[in-house]
């Protein structure tokens, strides 16, 4: 793992490394960039990921069905895909209970909770500028 990835505490499983000719490790995952802002946005960007993370931030543990009901317009397939990606990236943990019918719960990992202050600031900014944002989007 390179120094930037280590400093950002990026989970090892999202980093693919290979030896370069100088015998040092190089990150080959295309989502990890020289710009730390771009790297962070690559993990949380998209129509649904920020909304999923916000729901987990505000509600703690959320069952799959509750998550789907709270995200208007998302399909089961898309929700499953987005949750898997967030889980692979180390932001969300999935707990499956051996019950009939099966029960699956999602929550933020320790790494995922490091996004909470960022999500809170984005929510505050969105609230403070809501009227201007709505006006701009209607143009």
For each residue, the residues with C-beta under 8 A, 3 or more apart:
1: 5 6 10 12 15 17 25 27
2: 5 6 25 26 27
3: 6 7
4: 7 8 32 34 36 39
5: 1 2 8 10 15 27 32
6: 1 2 3 9 10
7: 3 4
8: 4 5 36 39 40
9: 6 111 114
10: 1 5 6 14 15 32 39 90
11: 14 15 89 90 111
12: 1 15
13: 88 90
14: 10 11 29 31 32 43 88 89 90
15: 1 5 10 11 12 27 29 32
16: 27 28 29
17: 1 25 26 27 28
18: 25 26 28
19: 23 24 25 26
20: 23 24 25 26
21:
22:
23: 19 20
24: 19 20
25: 1 2 17 18 19 20
26: 2 17 18 19 20
27: 1 2 5 15 16 17 32
28: 16 17 18
29: 14 15 16 32
30:
31: 14 39 42 43
32: 4 5 10 14 15 27 29 39 42
33: 36 38 39 42
34: 4 38
35: 38 39
36: 4 8 33 39 40
37: 40 41
38: 33 34 35 41 42
39: 4 8 10 31 32 33 35 36 42 43
40: 8 36 37 43 44
41: 37 38 44 45
42: 31 32 33 38 39 45
43: 14 31 39 40 49 89 91
44: 40 41 49 50 53 91 115
45: 41 42 49 50
46: 49 50 82
47: 51
48: 51 52 71 74 78 79 82
49: 43 44 45 46 52 53 82 85 86
50: 44 45 46 53 54 119 122
51: 47 48 54 55 71
52: 48 49 55 56 67 71 79 82 83 86 92
53: 44 49 50 56 57 86 91 92 108 112 115 119
54: 50 51 57 58 119 123
55: 51 52 58 59 62 67 70 71
56: 52 53 59 60 62 92 106 107 108 112
57: 53 54 108 115 116 119 120
58: 54 55
59: 55 56 62 66
60: 56 107
61: 105 106 107
62: 55 56 59 66 67 70 105 106 107
63: 66 67 103 104 105 106
64: 67 68 79 83 104 105 106
65: 68 69
66: 59 62 63 69 70
67: 52 55 62 63 64 70 71 79 83 106
68: 64 65 71 74 76 79
69: 65 66
70: 55 62 66 67
71: 48 51 52 55 67 68 74 79
72:
73:
74: 48 68 71 78 79 82
75: 78 79
76: 68 79 80
77: 80 81
78: 48 74 75 81 82
79: 48 52 64 67 68 71 74 75 76 82 83
80: 76 77 83 84
81: 77 78 84 85
82: 46 48 49 52 74 78 79 85 86
83: 52 64 67 79 80 86 87 92 94 106
84: 80 81 87 88
85: 49 81 82 88 89
86: 49 52 53 82 83 89 91 92 112
87: 83 84 90 91 92 93 94
88: 13 14 84 85
89: 11 14 43 85 86
90: 10 11 13 14 87 109 111 112
91: 43 44 53 86 87 108 109 111 112 115
92: 52 53 56 83 86 87 106 107 108 109 112
93: 87 106 107 108 109 112
94: 83 87 104 105 106
95: 104 105 106 107
96: 102 103 104
97: 102 103 104 105
98: 102
99: 102 103
100:
101:
102: 96 97 98 99
103: 63 96 97 99
104: 63 64 94 95 96 97
105: 61 62 63 64 94 95 97
106: 56 61 62 63 64 67 83 92 93 94 95
107: 56 60 61 62 92 93 95
108: 53 56 57 91 92 93 112 113 115 116
109: 90 91 92 93 112 113
110: 113 114
111: 9 11 90 91 114
112: 53 56 86 90 91 92 93 108 109 115
113: 108 109 110 116
114: 9 110 111 117
115: 44 53 57 91 108 112 118 119
116: 57 108 113 119 120
117: 114 120 121
118: 115 121 122
119: 50 53 54 57 115 116 122 123
120: 57 116 117 123 124
121: 117 118 124 125
122: 50 118 119 125 126
123: 54 119 120 126 127
124: 120 121 127 128
125: 121 122 128 129
126: 122 123 129 130 133
127: 123 124 130
128: 124 125
129: 125 126 132 133
130: 126 127 133 134
131: 134 135
132: 129 135 136
133: 126 129 130 136 137
134: 130 131 137 138
135: 131 132 138 139
136: 132 133 139
137: 133 134
138: 134 135
139: 135 136
